[in-house]
Amino acid sequence: MTPDFTLEELAKTRNWIVFGKALSAALDDPACHGFDDASQMLAHVAQLRGVDPSSLRNPLSAVNWMKQNAAEALVEENPKLAMTGVLTLSQISILSSDLAENLIPKFFRGEVSRRQLQVALRNAEAKQGGRGVAANERVKRAIEFEEEVFRFLASNLESLELGDDVEIVRSGRDALVPSDFTVMRDGEAVAAIECKSHRNKKHRRYLLETLGMAALLTKDHRTAILIVPDSWGGTTEELAKLAEKLHLSSVRIAVFAQDGASEERFRFLIV
């Protein structure tokens, strides 16, 4: 039987759902593509894509899970759907079928983020034996900080100093360099916002990595706004000075206070 596609065409497919479905079908009949077994064909496809064969297990696992739990989404083949989110859901379903049933429709409607799924997974793991409690608290705290910042800025857009004709929206999940929020004007993105929540260890390497990611955001946006909590203390000044030394003029650093009067909650650092 002649296959409907060549492996070269398959390897070039960027939509991970389309790729996973086609690869799964091809693996059911490797002889159709001239291979004796599935492992040989998998290695060949991996070589064509320039990846390790083990990485191809992810789209296969995600697609196979969707066949049983989200058949409609599998048909829709939404390219913006996050594979990592599907894989996290599959892990949750193993630990708690009730929790998974509650989260599945919300995720595919875009109502639950990948980070929220990670929190749900950590909670499910904790109930299975207490694993991941500390990590769960960190992620939960990060989500709470992001939500608080978003609510404040949405109601106080003048704080961004970008004019009175902008709006703030949650960023899409498919960006090459993702951010938490995007500032829009007349349908165009004018700034990306990245939030960093409270953390105990803030060594210089972490600060440089944080600034590096913010700098990458400026490749697609005029401005990147890095927002940190006031619990960072004097580290915020060090962060601003590093940005100045690195000539990151398009990266602005702001401090957000989770407590205090409204007019004092958000301020940009000036070095």
Disulfide bonds with the S-S distance in Angstrom:
none
